[in-house]
């Protein structure tokens, strides 16, 4: 039986998006990518990624001098976890209410 998905914080989710897009990356790679959207210090990114290893959100390859990090769970699994959390907390488990609300707040594409 597989582990339940771990729900990431907003900062962790930003890092995961970088790792999903780039694949295995160093802290420097992730930091440089995050700088395009937000002002975040290198040591802050490093600390968050170290915590993410402890939580099981990312894995770290320590075989070379520069450690390489990789997302431990896929984007779809993480999205499903976040969506289910939102569904339960905000919509009392009603997928219909969630969809109706989403469609009423934003125009649907074809």
Buried (B, 14 or more C-beta within 10 A) or exposed (E): EEEEBBBBEEBBBBBBBBBBEBEBBBBEBBBBBBEEEEEBEBEEBBEBBBBBBEBEBBEBEEEEEEBBBBBBBEEEBBEEBBEBEEBEEEBEEEEEEBEEEEEEEEEEEE
